[in-house]
Amino acid sequence: MQTKVKVREQKILLVDDLEYNRQLLRNNLTALFSKEKLRYRAFNYFQAHNASTALLTFSQQLPELVFLDIELPDGSGLELLKRFKELKPECFVVMVSGVSTLENVKTSIASGAASFIVKPFTGDKILAVLKQFDRYYNKLPKVIEEPLIQKP
């Protein structure tokens, strides 16, 4: 009896206080997913403009991939990162900031971030992160669906 692997749409949460940055990220991600040979090509996007909305959206959607700004109007992205990792440890979180101090990068990685992108970001930087995400998710256990019935 064969089984098939259930492949569902991945969820991405984009957290930035500026609509422009969220839209730019989404446009870059959409373009890269359509032209690059990555395992996952179907995504649902969710967006948040502040820490409280981000936490609520994360807890409801439990996304696989998060792009998280460090500086938000009502809280710290670094604190959110810790909460996200408590709720879903395997979540792949990419910190995004215009302030790329060594302390920010070290704290982000130590708190569970998978990567760090400095604003203004480029398509190449995002692609590098997506390839890292792809490798990471290929290593996780797969969800098995119902048995596949073969005809004689």
C-alpha positions in Angstrom: 0.0 0.0 0.0 1.4 3.4 -1.0 0.8 6.6 0.9 1.0 10.1 -0.4 2.5 13.1 1.4 0.1 15.9 2.1 1.5 19.1 0.7 -0.5 22.1 1.8 -0.1 25.8 1.3 2.5 27.2 3.6 1.6 30.3 5.6 3.8 33.4 5.7 3.4 36.3 8.2 4.8 39.7 7.2 5.3 42.0 10.2 6.3 45.6 9.6 4.8 48.9 10.6 5.1 50.3 7.1 2.6 49.0 4.5 5.2 49.7 1.8 7.7 47.3 3.3 5.2 44.5 3.7 4.0 45.0 0.1 7.6 45.0 -1.2 8.3 41.8 0.7 5.2 40.1 -0.6 5.9 41.2 -4.2 9.5 39.9 -4.0 8.4 36.6 -2.4 5.7 36.0 -5.0 8.1 36.7 -7.9 10.8 34.5 -6.4 8.4 31.6 -5.7 7.1 31.6 -9.3 10.6 31.7 -11.0 12.8 29.7 -8.6 12.9 25.9 -8.1 11.7 25.8 -4.5 9.7 23.0 -3.0 6.9 25.2 -1.8 5.2 27.4 -4.3 1.7 27.9 -2.8 1.5 30.4 0.1 -1.1 32.2 2.1 0.1 35.6 3.2 -0.9 37.3 6.5 0.2 40.8 7.5 0.5 42.8 10.7 1.5 46.4 11.3 2.3 46.1 15.0 3.2 43.7 17.7 -0.2 43.0 19.1 -1.7 42.3 15.7 1.3 40.1 14.9 0.9 38.0 18.0 -2.8 37.6 17.5 -2.3 36.6 13.8 0.5 34.3 14.6 -1.4 32.4 17.3 -4.4 32.0 15.0 -2.5 31.0 11.9 0.7 29.4 13.2 2.7 30.3 10.0 5.7 28.4 8.8 7.6 31.5 7.7 7.7 34.9 9.3 9.5 38.1 8.3 9.6 40.1 11.5 10.7 43.8 11.9 12.6 44.4 15.0 11.2 47.9 15.7 7.4 48.0 16.0 5.3 50.9 17.3 3.9 49.0 20.2 6.6 46.5 21.0 9.9 44.7 20.2 10.2 42.2 17.4 12.8 40.5 19.5 10.2 39.9 22.2 7.7 38.7 19.6 10.4 36.3 18.2 10.6 34.6 21.7 6.8 34.3 21.9 6.6 32.9 18.3 9.2 30.3 19.1 7.3 29.3 22.3 4.1 28.9 20.3 5.7 27.1 17.3 9.3 26.1 17.8 9.8 24.9 14.3 8.7 28.2 12.8 11.3 29.8 10.5 11.6 33.4 11.5 13.6 36.0 9.5 14.4 39.2 11.4 14.2 42.4 9.3 15.7 45.7 10.4 17.2 48.9 9.1 19.5 48.8 12.2 21.9 46.0 11.7 24.0 46.3 14.8 26.0 43.3 15.8 24.0 43.2 19.0 20.7 43.0 17.1 22.0 40.2 14.9 23.4 38.2 17.8 20.3 38.6 19.9 18.1 37.6 17.0 20.0 34.4 16.3 20.3 33.6 20.0 16.6 34.0 20.4 15.8 31.6 17.6 15.8 33.6 14.4 16.8 31.6 11.4 18.2 34.6 9.5 18.5 38.3 9.5 17.9 40.7 6.6 19.0 44.4 6.6 16.7 47.0 5.0 16.6 48.0 2.3 16.5 44.3 1.3 17.2 43.0 -2.2 15.7 40.1 -4.1 19.0 38.2 -3.8 18.9 38.5 0.0 15.3 37.2 0.1 16.1 34.4 -2.3 19.0 33.3 -0.1 16.6 33.2 2.9 14.0 31.2 0.8 16.6 28.6 -0.1 17.5 28.3 3.5 13.8 27.9 4.4 13.4 25.3 1.7 16.3 23.2 3.0 15.0 23.6 6.6 11.5 22.5 5.8 12.7 19.6 3.6 14.3 18.1 6.8 11.2 18.3 8.9 8.9 15.2 9.2 6.2 15.1 6.6 2.5 14.9 7.3 1.0 11.6 6.0 -2.4 11.6 4.4 -4.8 8.8 3.7 -3.6 5.6 1.8 -3.4 5.8 -1.9 -5.6 3.1 -3.5 -4.0 1.5 -6.5 -6.1 0.0 -9.3 -5.2 -3.5 -10.4 
